Amino acid sequence: MMLSIVIPCQEDEALLFPTLKSIFKNNFNLRCFEVILICNKEVHVPEKLEKFSIKIHKGGFKGQAQALNYGLTVAHGEIFCTTKPGCIVASNWLSKIVDFFQRNPDIAGVGGPVFPCLEYGTRIQKIASQIFYEEQEFPSKVIFLKPGSYKGLLHATNSAFQKEIIASMGFDESFKYDYDFDICWRMTRKGYRLAYNPEMRVRYIFPFRMWNLLRRYYHWGKESIILRRKHSYEKGIKDYLYIPYGTIRSFFQPSPFISRKKLLRLIQHVAFDMGCFRA
């Protein structure tokens, strides 16, 4: 079984090295996978990455979804894996993917949890990754996705699909970040089985610039509304009222990072809420 690992890189190229290092440290036959980096023309790929056996494609890609759609046309593997700069995959990541598909040949895709990375990055990056992990509430056992549910959704930072199926669907290029949630809901609505496997692990380093971090949360908020509208899962007035309530409540919740973590969570929630109201 051949795997294609496709990494869209429109930003965060400085975080590519730990990602590639972790992939090539996997206990997996080098002949059984390829790593494809899809990046914009203005992205500078550091010279130290040349020691890795990767294929680099540059173009005028408007977003990650468009880059992944291009990746589908150049990938040779039967399994199409996605991750991002800043993701550090587990040493058994590739073998876990192959093993799960072999044991469940009827599934169209599988994904796993995104843990905080405390090994790299600044204090803000580490706290942001912890907040992200806590808020996702990743399941502790294997589950199969349901249409319209956020539980166990396959994140683009840690997912793998049967290439033939994912190529027939394609990623919605109108989304900047939520294209991964969109493809999951579209596939499950068509009857494809998608699974969440807690043993398929990665750790994620968030952007090191505060502006990039807040911009990401803003777009997440905006696209969460657009996503639900597209799939006819509209939010009610109570859901909209809950947004500011949840933001304020989070500031008063107990936290080991007393001031920094609470403050960053509040700022991120405000950015997310602004995106929601903008949509």
Backbone bond lengths (Angstrom), bond angles and torsions (degrees), N, CA, C in turn:
res aa  C-N    CA-C-N  psi(-1)  N-CA   C-N-CA  omega(-1)  CA-C   N-CA-C  phi
1 M - - - 1.458 - - 1.524 109.13 -
2 M 1.334 116.06 120.76 1.462 122.02 -178.39 1.519 109.89 -94.51
3 L 1.346 115.90 135.95 1.460 121.62 179.92 1.522 110.84 -114.32
4 S 1.328 116.20 138.87 1.465 122.04 172.72 1.516 107.51 -113.25
5 I 1.329 116.85 119.61 1.466 121.85 178.47 1.518 107.36 -102.17
6 V 1.325 115.84 111.70 1.459 121.12 -174.76 1.521 109.65 -108.37
7 I 1.326 115.81 126.77 1.470 122.11 -177.60 1.519 109.35 -119.94
8 P 1.349 118.28 107.70 1.466 119.90 174.78 1.525 109.25 -77.70
9 C 1.327 116.88 134.17 1.465 119.78 -177.38 1.528 109.67 -135.98
10 Q 1.337 115.19 91.18 1.458 121.03 173.50 1.528 110.76 -99.86
11 E 1.326 115.38 -11.80 1.460 122.46 179.30 1.528 107.64 -159.01
12 D 1.310 116.57 176.28 1.471 121.88 176.37 1.530 113.17 61.34
13 E 1.335 118.06 29.81 1.462 119.49 179.81 1.533 112.19 -62.54
14 A 1.341 116.50 -21.92 1.463 120.37 178.45 1.530 111.57 -66.69
15 L 1.334 116.39 -17.51 1.464 120.65 -178.31 1.527 112.17 -97.58
16 L 1.316 117.51 7.95 1.468 120.76 -177.59 1.522 113.38 -69.77
17 F 1.332 116.51 -37.09 1.468 119.53 -173.17 1.534 113.19 -58.44
18 P 1.345 119.46 -52.62 1.475 117.99 179.37 1.524 112.96 -61.82
19 T 1.335 116.98 -29.63 1.466 120.37 178.58 1.521 110.92 -66.55
20 L 1.328 116.01 -51.73 1.464 119.93 -179.35 1.526 111.72 -65.84
21 K 1.311 116.16 -37.61 1.460 120.44 178.25 1.523 111.30 -59.11
22 S 1.336 116.01 -42.31 1.462 120.02 -179.19 1.532 111.67 -70.04
23 I 1.332 117.19 -36.07 1.472 120.34 179.39 1.515 110.85 -64.50
24 F 1.339 116.44 -46.30 1.465 119.91 -177.05 1.530 112.79 -78.75
25 K 1.328 117.08 -6.01 1.467 120.73 172.47 1.525 111.81 -88.08
26 N 1.332 116.37 -3.51 1.455 120.26 179.71 1.524 110.43 -64.31
27 N 1.315 114.43 142.46 1.460 121.10 177.50 1.531 108.16 -80.02
28 F 1.345 114.67 74.11 1.458 119.90 -173.19 1.527 108.79 -149.19
29 N 1.323 116.08 144.99 1.460 121.92 -178.51 1.522 110.69 -61.46
30 L 1.336 116.91 122.36 1.470 121.93 -177.72 1.526 112.22 -61.14
31 R 1.340 116.78 -23.55 1.458 120.28 -179.37 1.523 112.45 -79.16
32 C 1.329 115.87 -9.18 1.466 119.85 -174.80 1.529 113.37 -102.06
33 F 1.332 116.97 7.23 1.462 118.71 175.67 1.522 111.05 -151.77
34 E 1.306 114.75 155.58 1.466 122.45 175.85 1.529 108.05 -129.12
35 V 1.325 115.66 149.09 1.461 121.08 178.31 1.523 108.28 -116.88
36 I 1.328 115.54 122.15 1.462 121.34 -176.76 1.529 109.22 -117.84
37 L 1.313 115.78 122.62 1.461 122.21 178.73 1.525 108.74 -103.40
38 I 1.344 115.87 119.10 1.467 121.21 179.48 1.525 108.07 -108.68
39 C 1.316 117.84 112.75 1.469 119.22 -175.82 1.527 111.29 -136.66
40 N 1.317 115.04 161.97 1.459 121.68 177.39 1.527 110.70 -74.08
41 K 1.320 116.15 160.05 1.465 121.12 -176.63 1.520 112.49 -61.62
42 E 1.354 116.09 -33.28 1.470 119.23 -176.64 1.522 112.96 -81.39
43 V 1.324 117.56 -9.06 1.473 120.74 179.75 1.519 109.70 -74.18
44 H 1.324 115.98 127.61 1.465 121.08 178.80 1.526 109.41 -93.09
45 V 1.315 115.75 116.92 1.459 120.70 178.42 1.524 108.63 -87.35
46 P 1.336 118.66 115.95 1.465 121.45 -177.60 1.527 112.69 -55.08
47 E 1.323 116.23 142.81 1.466 121.46 -177.61 1.530 112.35 -62.52
48 K 1.330 117.49 -29.50 1.465 119.79 -177.64 1.528 112.39 -66.49
49 L 1.343 116.71 -11.58 1.463 119.80 178.55 1.523 111.85 -81.00
50 E 1.337 116.93 -11.75 1.459 120.77 -178.01 1.517 112.96 -64.22
51 K 1.332 116.98 -20.35 1.467 119.28 -179.57 1.526 111.94 -73.43
52 F 1.354 116.50 -15.77 1.454 120.40 177.24 1.525 110.19 -88.53
53 S 1.313 116.06 144.11 1.463 121.38 179.37 1.527 108.85 -82.34
54 I 1.333 116.68 84.45 1.456 121.43 -178.27 1.524 110.30 -126.05
55 K 1.328 114.75 156.06 1.461 121.38 176.19 1.522 107.67 -106.04
56 I 1.324 117.26 124.10 1.458 121.64 -176.31 1.526 110.25 -109.13
57 H 1.319 116.04 125.62 1.464 122.09 176.74 1.526 108.23 -119.96
58 K 1.327 115.76 123.88 1.464 119.94 179.39 1.527 110.07 -113.11
59 G 1.338 114.89 144.38 1.458 119.49 179.73 1.517 110.87 -168.30
60 G 1.309 115.94 -175.51 1.462 120.50 179.71 1.514 111.24 -94.69
61 F 1.304 116.84 63.17 1.461 121.16 -177.11 1.529 110.49 -80.80
62 K 1.336 116.20 131.87 1.459 121.50 -176.78 1.528 112.66 -79.90
63 G 1.318 116.52 -19.15 1.457 119.26 -178.89 1.511 111.43 -169.29
64 Q 1.326 115.65 178.09 1.452 120.98 -177.80 1.526 111.92 -65.42
65 A 1.328 117.03 -36.75 1.465 120.33 -179.07 1.530 110.61 -63.33
66 Q 1.327 116.60 -43.16 1.459 120.33 178.43 1.528 110.93 -65.23
67 A 1.332 115.77 -38.43 1.468 120.13 178.00 1.530 110.31 -63.44
68 L 1.329 116.97 -41.82 1.469 120.34 179.58 1.528 111.12 -67.82
69 N 1.331 117.47 -37.80 1.468 119.78 176.80 1.527 110.47 -62.01
70 Y 1.339 115.82 -38.26 1.468 118.78 175.48 1.533 109.53 -66.64
71 G 1.336 115.50 -39.57 1.458 119.48 178.39 1.521 112.66 -58.67
72 L 1.318 116.46 -33.88 1.470 120.23 177.99 1.522 111.79 -62.91
73 T 1.330 117.10 -27.81 1.464 120.36 -178.13 1.529 112.78 -82.78
74 V 1.328 117.46 -19.35 1.469 120.04 -177.35 1.532 112.79 -111.41
75 A 1.327 117.44 -9.15 1.471 120.61 -179.27 1.527 110.07 -76.10
76 H 1.322 116.08 141.15 1.466 121.56 -178.51 1.526 113.28 -106.27
77 G 1.308 117.63 -9.81 1.456 120.36 -175.35 1.515 113.81 -78.87
78 E 1.326 114.76 158.86 1.472 121.08 175.19 1.527 110.28 -75.67
79 I 1.351 115.11 -28.01 1.465 121.23 179.87 1.527 108.74 -111.64
80 F 1.312 116.40 128.12 1.463 123.23 -177.74 1.522 108.13 -103.02
81 C 1.332 117.57 107.43 1.465 123.05 -177.21 1.529 109.73 -102.67
82 T 1.317 115.96 141.99 1.462 119.66 178.73 1.529 110.65 -125.56
83 T 1.315 114.48 139.72 1.457 121.64 170.97 1.524 106.97 -152.60
84 K 1.319 117.66 -178.02 1.461 120.77 -173.54 1.530 110.95 -136.38
85 P 1.345 117.01 162.48 1.469 119.37 172.56 1.527 109.61 -57.69
86 G 1.318 116.52 134.77 1.455 120.65 -178.23 1.511 113.09 99.69
87 C 1.340 117.28 -7.79 1.470 120.60 177.05 1.525 109.44 -91.11
88 I 1.312 115.40 130.73 1.457 121.52 175.59 1.519 106.81 -111.37
89 V 1.325 115.99 108.08 1.465 119.86 -175.58 1.521 110.15 -82.57
90 A 1.330 115.27 152.26 1.468 120.88 178.89 1.524 109.60 -66.55
91 S 1.337 116.50 157.90 1.468 121.68 -177.12 1.531 112.52 -66.27
92 N 1.342 117.08 -16.51 1.464 120.65 178.31 1.533 111.90 -112.60
93 W 1.330 116.01 17.99 1.468 121.10 -175.10 1.520 112.22 -56.88
94 L 1.318 117.09 -50.19 1.462 120.87 -177.69 1.525 111.94 -66.20
95 S 1.318 116.77 -41.50 1.470 119.73 179.98 1.525 110.92 -67.04
96 K 1.332 117.75 -34.48 1.466 121.01 177.39 1.528 110.67 -65.60
97 I 1.324 116.56 -38.07 1.462 120.84 178.50 1.527 110.39 -64.10
98 V 1.320 115.87 -50.65 1.466 120.44 -178.85 1.524 110.81 -62.38
99 D 1.322 116.40 -44.47 1.462 120.77 -178.86 1.532 111.48 -60.48
100 F 1.331 116.39 -40.83 1.467 119.46 -177.94 1.529 111.25 -67.82
101 F 1.318 117.35 -41.15 1.464 120.24 178.00 1.528 111.17 -67.00
102 Q 1.311 117.17 -36.62 1.462 119.90 179.39 1.527 111.54 -68.08
103 R 1.344 116.14 -36.07 1.468 119.87 179.42 1.522 112.20 -81.32
104 N 1.343 116.53 -19.35 1.470 121.11 -178.84 1.532 108.89 -132.91
105 P 1.317 117.26 71.04 1.472 120.35 -175.69 1.524 114.68 -65.15
106 D 1.341 117.28 -12.36 1.462 120.31 -177.82 1.524 112.83 -89.15
107 I 1.328 118.48 -6.50 1.459 119.53 -177.78 1.532 110.80 -84.01
108 A 1.342 115.10 150.07 1.462 121.06 179.80 1.523 111.72 -93.17
109 G 1.349 116.66 -24.73 1.456 119.63 -178.68 1.510 111.93 -164.93
110 V 1.326 115.22 161.23 1.459 121.34 179.29 1.528 108.90 -146.46
111 G 1.320 115.67 146.83 1.460 121.00 177.04 1.510 109.48 -142.60
112 G 1.326 115.87 176.64 1.458 119.63 -177.67 1.516 112.13 -147.51
113 P 1.326 116.23 -174.78 1.467 121.36 -176.29 1.526 113.15 -73.26
114 V 1.324 114.63 158.37 1.468 122.22 177.07 1.520 107.07 -119.49
115 F 1.321 116.31 102.07 1.460 122.00 -175.55 1.531 110.95 -85.46
116 P 1.334 117.07 158.32 1.468 119.73 175.65 1.524 110.43 -69.68
117 C 1.317 116.59 147.35 1.454 121.91 177.63 1.523 108.87 -106.36
118 L 1.324 116.46 116.21 1.460 121.44 -179.43 1.528 112.07 -105.90
119 E 1.320 115.32 5.50 1.465 120.70 -177.50 1.521 112.31 -89.57
120 Y 1.344 116.29 -35.23 1.457 121.43 -178.02 1.524 110.17 -120.46
121 G 1.329 115.39 163.28 1.449 120.67 170.25 1.517 115.07 95.40
122 T 1.322 113.49 172.05 1.455 121.26 179.08 1.522 109.85 -81.48
123 R 1.328 116.35 175.76 1.465 120.13 178.78 1.534 110.98 -60.33
124 I 1.340 115.87 -41.87 1.467 119.50 -179.65 1.523 110.74 -63.48
125 Q 1.334 117.31 -41.67 1.458 120.46 178.82 1.529 111.21 -60.92
126 K 1.321 116.30 -41.65 1.464 120.52 -178.89 1.524 111.24 -67.73
127 I 1.326 116.20 -42.10 1.468 119.71 179.25 1.527 110.10 -66.79
128 A 1.343 116.63 -41.88 1.464 120.51 -179.80 1.519 111.31 -61.33
129 S 1.334 116.69 -39.67 1.469 119.90 179.59 1.524 111.23 -68.51
130 Q 1.322 117.13 -33.81 1.466 120.24 176.74 1.526 110.79 -67.46
131 I 1.334 116.56 -43.46 1.462 121.06 178.75 1.525 110.25 -60.34
132 F 1.320 116.35 -44.80 1.462 121.14 -179.97 1.526 110.82 -59.22
133 Y 1.331 116.45 -47.67 1.468 120.70 -178.98 1.529 111.08 -61.36
134 E 1.323 117.22 -44.24 1.462 121.12 -178.50 1.519 111.73 -63.69
135 E 1.324 116.71 -39.31 1.459 119.95 -175.57 1.517 113.35 -77.44
136 Q 1.332 117.65 -21.60 1.461 119.92 -179.87 1.529 112.05 -75.21
137 E 1.336 117.04 -27.67 1.470 121.83 -179.50 1.534 111.07 50.41
138 F 1.320 115.16 58.57 1.459 120.71 -179.30 1.533 110.63 -62.66
139 P 1.339 118.50 135.57 1.472 121.29 178.41 1.523 111.61 -62.73
140 S 1.321 116.15 154.54 1.470 121.48 -178.66 1.528 112.25 -97.15
141 K 1.326 117.90 1.41 1.462 121.40 179.58 1.531 109.97 -140.35
142 V 1.314 115.79 168.02 1.460 120.67 179.10 1.526 109.73 -66.80
143 I 1.324 116.61 129.33 1.465 121.24 175.19 1.522 108.75 -135.99
144 F 1.329 115.57 161.30 1.459 121.24 176.15 1.523 108.62 -110.37
145 L 1.317 116.43 136.73 1.457 121.90 -172.12 1.528 111.91 -69.97
146 K 1.337 114.26 148.83 1.457 122.02 175.72 1.527 108.98 -115.40
147 P 1.326 117.46 144.01 1.478 119.64 179.34 1.529 111.56 -57.33
148 G 1.315 116.27 133.14 1.458 121.21 177.02 1.506 115.41 82.41
149 S 1.331 117.69 -1.57 1.466 120.56 -179.03 1.520 110.52 -99.87
150 Y 1.339 115.85 143.59 1.466 120.73 176.32 1.523 111.88 -89.15
151 K 1.326 117.22 -12.04 1.457 121.19 -175.27 1.531 110.95 -70.22
152 G 1.332 115.16 117.76 1.454 120.07 177.07 1.517 115.12 78.52
153 L 1.336 117.53 14.49 1.459 119.48 179.27 1.526 111.18 -59.21
154 L 1.327 115.82 148.58 1.462 121.62 -177.82 1.529 109.70 -85.57
155 H 1.320 116.24 112.68 1.466 121.58 178.11 1.529 109.68 -80.10
156 A 1.333 116.23 144.85 1.464 120.33 179.34 1.523 111.95 -64.87
157 T 1.331 116.70 -15.16 1.464 120.15 176.19 1.521 112.25 -75.20
158 N 1.348 116.46 -16.26 1.464 119.67 -174.59 1.523 110.28 -158.09
159 S 1.317 117.01 77.57 1.462 119.50 -179.77 1.518 111.19 -150.40
160 A 1.332 115.52 160.98 1.461 121.98 178.70 1.528 108.11 -149.38
161 F 1.322 116.50 138.00 1.459 122.06 -177.02 1.523 110.35 -132.73
162 Q 1.324 115.53 156.20 1.450 119.11 167.42 1.529 106.55 -67.69
163 K 1.311 116.01 120.78 1.466 119.68 -171.65 1.527 112.67 -59.23
164 E 1.312 117.27 -40.54 1.463 120.31 -177.57 1.528 111.32 -59.89
165 I 1.343 115.93 -38.37 1.465 120.04 -178.69 1.523 111.24 -74.61
166 I 1.330 116.60 -48.15 1.461 120.20 -177.46 1.538 110.91 -64.78
167 A 1.330 117.06 -32.20 1.464 120.83 178.37 1.524 111.14 -68.20
168 S 1.326 116.72 -32.25 1.461 120.07 179.14 1.524 111.94 -72.53
169 M 1.336 116.50 -22.26 1.463 121.39 -179.43 1.534 111.26 -92.26
170 G 1.326 116.06 -50.52 1.458 121.29 -177.74 1.521 112.51 74.70
171 F 1.319 116.39 152.73 1.469 122.10 178.95 1.527 109.96 -88.56
172 D 1.326 116.82 141.82 1.460 122.43 179.07 1.527 108.93 -77.32
173 E 1.324 116.76 110.49 1.462 122.12 -174.07 1.525 113.67 -75.73
174 S 1.325 117.61 -4.41 1.462 119.71 177.34 1.531 111.31 -77.36
175 F 1.341 116.80 -15.11 1.459 121.10 178.14 1.525 110.08 -93.09
176 K 1.328 115.61 137.83 1.469 120.59 175.97 1.524 110.99 -83.92
177 Y 1.343 116.80 -40.15 1.463 121.33 -178.04 1.530 113.60 -127.43
178 D 1.331 118.65 -36.59 1.467 120.68 -172.56 1.522 114.24 -84.35
179 Y 1.330 117.54 19.19 1.457 120.67 175.82 1.523 111.46 -63.12
180 D 1.350 116.43 -27.43 1.467 119.17 -179.93 1.525 110.89 -72.12
181 F 1.344 117.64 -41.83 1.459 120.55 176.81 1.526 110.20 -66.00
182 D 1.327 116.41 -38.82 1.460 121.08 -179.67 1.526 111.58 -61.67
183 I 1.327 116.41 -45.33 1.465 119.27 -178.29 1.525 110.55 -66.03
184 C 1.340 117.08 -34.13 1.467 120.63 178.27 1.527 110.78 -64.29
185 W 1.325 116.53 -46.54 1.468 120.06 -179.22 1.523 111.15 -66.53
186 R 1.327 117.23 -38.44 1.474 119.75 179.04 1.518 111.32 -66.36
187 M 1.326 116.14 -39.99 1.467 119.58 -178.71 1.525 111.47 -69.06
188 T 1.326 116.49 -43.07 1.469 118.57 -179.63 1.528 111.02 -66.99
189 R 1.318 117.27 -33.79 1.470 120.25 177.18 1.529 111.22 -65.76
190 K 1.314 116.71 -29.73 1.462 120.36 178.86 1.525 112.02 -83.87
191 G 1.324 116.06 -2.31 1.462 119.10 176.97 1.513 115.35 98.02
192 Y 1.339 117.47 2.13 1.463 119.86 177.33 1.527 109.82 -74.85
193 R 1.317 116.18 144.91 1.456 120.70 -179.65 1.529 110.01 -94.48
194 L 1.327 115.72 125.60 1.459 122.18 176.36 1.519 108.03 -119.42
195 A 1.314 116.29 138.88 1.459 120.43 -175.45 1.519 111.55 -122.94
196 Y 1.316 114.46 150.47 1.465 121.98 172.21 1.521 106.98 -109.61
197 N 1.336 116.33 126.82 1.463 121.68 -178.92 1.531 109.26 -121.89
198 P 1.340 118.55 111.56 1.471 121.11 -177.03 1.524 114.07 -64.72
199 E 1.335 117.41 -13.27 1.468 120.38 -179.16 1.524 112.43 -85.97
200 M 1.307 116.78 -8.05 1.476 121.87 179.54 1.529 107.34 -94.72
201 R 1.330 116.89 90.25 1.461 121.38 -166.09 1.534 114.71 -108.95
202 V 1.328 114.09 143.98 1.462 120.87 168.85 1.522 107.82 -138.14
203 R 1.331 115.79 159.96 1.466 122.18 171.33 1.524 107.09 -117.06
204 Y 1.331 115.84 147.66 1.464 119.50 -172.25 1.524 112.39 -126.09
205 I 1.345 114.85 132.46 1.460 121.83 175.45 1.527 107.65 -100.13
206 F 1.308 117.42 118.11 1.462 120.67 -179.24 1.530 110.72 -73.51
207 P 1.368 117.98 164.49 1.468 121.07 177.66 1.522 111.01 -55.50
208 F 1.345 116.49 145.59 1.467 119.74 -176.19 1.530 112.34 -89.29
209 R 1.331 117.65 -7.85 1.467 120.28 176.70 1.523 109.48 -99.38
210 M 1.317 116.64 129.22 1.455 121.47 -177.46 1.527 111.09 -58.12
211 W 1.344 117.03 -39.10 1.447 120.05 -178.39 1.534 110.83 -61.85
212 N 1.329 117.29 -43.14 1.460 121.07 178.97 1.526 111.35 -63.88
213 L 1.325 116.03 -37.55 1.460 120.86 179.38 1.525 110.85 -64.78
214 L 1.342 116.70 -46.97 1.459 120.66 -178.63 1.527 111.43 -69.39
215 R 1.314 116.27 -35.85 1.466 119.65 177.56 1.522 110.44 -62.97
216 R 1.334 115.19 -37.44 1.465 119.58 178.54 1.523 110.70 -64.51
217 Y 1.329 117.61 -43.77 1.467 120.69 179.44 1.531 110.61 -66.59
218 Y 1.310 117.31 -35.85 1.465 120.91 177.77 1.528 109.81 -60.73
219 H 1.331 116.40 -47.75 1.461 120.12 -179.77 1.525 111.46 -67.60
220 W 1.332 117.66 -35.85 1.468 119.89 175.89 1.526 110.54 -59.41
221 G 1.329 116.53 -43.61 1.454 120.16 179.01 1.520 111.83 -64.48
222 K 1.310 116.06 -47.24 1.465 121.30 -179.49 1.523 111.06 -61.32
223 E 1.327 116.88 -46.06 1.459 119.90 -175.88 1.526 113.28 -76.18
224 S 1.344 117.30 -20.21 1.465 119.08 176.38 1.530 110.17 -65.01
225 I 1.335 116.45 -35.73 1.465 121.11 177.58 1.528 110.12 -72.99
226 I 1.330 116.39 -45.49 1.465 121.17 179.90 1.525 110.49 -61.49
227 L 1.316 116.48 -39.14 1.466 121.51 -179.74 1.525 111.04 -62.43
228 R 1.330 116.26 -46.86 1.458 120.23 -178.80 1.534 111.02 -66.86
229 R 1.319 117.38 -35.09 1.461 120.10 177.02 1.526 110.62 -65.98
230 K 1.321 116.16 -43.68 1.463 120.34 -178.85 1.518 111.27 -59.62
231 H 1.332 115.91 -38.36 1.467 120.41 -177.22 1.521 112.66 -98.33
232 S 1.335 116.36 13.43 1.477 121.76 177.25 1.519 113.00 61.64
233 Y 1.327 116.27 33.70 1.455 120.51 173.63 1.528 107.21 -112.25
234 E 1.319 116.14 72.92 1.462 121.10 -175.86 1.522 111.71 -70.67
235 K 1.317 116.08 146.25 1.460 121.63 172.83 1.528 109.13 -82.64
236 G 1.327 116.59 143.43 1.455 121.01 174.74 1.510 109.94 -88.98
237 I 1.338 116.34 174.26 1.460 120.88 -178.27 1.522 111.20 -61.04
238 K 1.349 117.56 -33.23 1.465 120.72 179.26 1.522 110.87 -64.99
239 D 1.337 115.88 -36.07 1.468 119.29 179.18 1.520 111.15 -65.72
240 Y 1.335 116.94 -38.94 1.455 120.49 179.47 1.524 111.15 -69.15
241 L 1.332 116.82 -37.51 1.458 120.42 178.60 1.519 111.04 -68.73
242 Y 1.334 116.52 -27.51 1.455 119.90 -177.96 1.522 111.74 -71.32
243 I 1.334 116.92 -24.76 1.471 120.45 -176.73 1.528 111.69 -57.82
244 P 1.339 119.76 -56.91 1.471 118.48 179.45 1.521 112.33 -67.10
245 Y 1.339 117.29 -31.41 1.458 120.21 178.41 1.530 110.38 -62.98
246 G 1.335 115.76 -45.72 1.462 120.03 179.74 1.512 112.34 -64.55
247 T 1.326 116.15 -35.91 1.460 120.93 179.19 1.523 111.34 -64.12
248 I 1.322 116.06 -46.77 1.462 120.41 -179.28 1.530 110.84 -68.70
249 R 1.335 116.33 -40.52 1.457 120.65 -178.99 1.526 111.74 -60.82
250 S 1.351 116.09 -38.42 1.459 119.99 -177.15 1.523 111.73 -62.05
251 F 1.326 116.99 -28.40 1.454 120.60 -178.28 1.525 111.56 -68.60
252 F 1.342 117.22 -25.66 1.460 121.04 -176.95 1.526 113.07 -100.82
253 Q 1.346 117.08 2.25 1.451 119.84 179.08 1.533 110.15 -76.79
254 P 1.357 117.61 148.44 1.467 120.95 177.89 1.522 110.83 -59.16
255 S 1.312 116.46 142.64 1.455 120.30 -178.62 1.527 110.09 -153.00
256 P 1.376 117.01 136.52 1.458 119.52 177.99 1.521 112.97 -67.72
257 F 1.352 116.55 -19.45 1.454 120.36 -179.29 1.535 109.73 -102.19
258 I 1.320 114.83 37.71 1.457 126.45 -174.80 1.527 114.45 4.67
259 S 1.318 118.44 -78.38 1.460 119.36 -171.46 1.526 112.87 -87.53
260 R 1.334 117.62 -50.04 1.460 120.81 -173.24 1.530 112.10 -62.97
261 K 1.318 116.06 -47.27 1.463 119.13 -175.65 1.520 111.35 -67.13
262 K 1.332 116.45 -43.92 1.463 119.91 179.11 1.522 110.88 -62.77
263 L 1.325 116.28 -43.89 1.454 120.72 -178.14 1.527 110.90 -65.68
264 L 1.338 117.13 -43.92 1.458 120.07 179.90 1.522 110.76 -65.54
265 R 1.335 117.01 -40.01 1.466 120.08 178.23 1.532 110.33 -61.08
266 L 1.333 115.70 -42.44 1.458 120.57 179.69 1.522 110.89 -63.02
267 I 1.332 117.12 -46.28 1.463 121.73 -179.20 1.530 110.59 -62.71
268 Q 1.340 116.29 -42.23 1.462 120.10 179.57 1.525 110.82 -65.01
269 H 1.335 116.76 -40.99 1.464 120.35 179.56 1.527 110.86 -65.19
270 V 1.316 116.68 -37.96 1.462 119.99 177.99 1.532 109.89 -62.59
271 A 1.335 117.03 -43.69 1.472 121.12 178.18 1.527 109.94 -62.07
272 F 1.333 116.78 -43.03 1.467 121.48 178.74 1.537 110.51 -62.09
273 D 1.352 116.10 -45.28 1.460 121.31 -178.91 1.522 111.39 -63.47
274 M 1.338 116.80 -38.11 1.458 120.73 177.92 1.518 110.57 -61.78
275 G 1.335 115.82 -39.11 1.457 119.78 177.01 1.517 111.42 -65.67
276 C 1.338 116.86 -40.58 1.474 121.67 178.25 1.527 110.41 -60.00
277 F 1.320 116.74 -50.01 1.453 120.81 -177.36 1.528 111.17 -68.18
278 R 1.341 116.49 -32.09 1.467 120.07 177.08 1.527 110.40 -63.47
279 A 1.330 116.78 -37.00 1.467 121.27 -179.49 1.520 111.44 -75.93
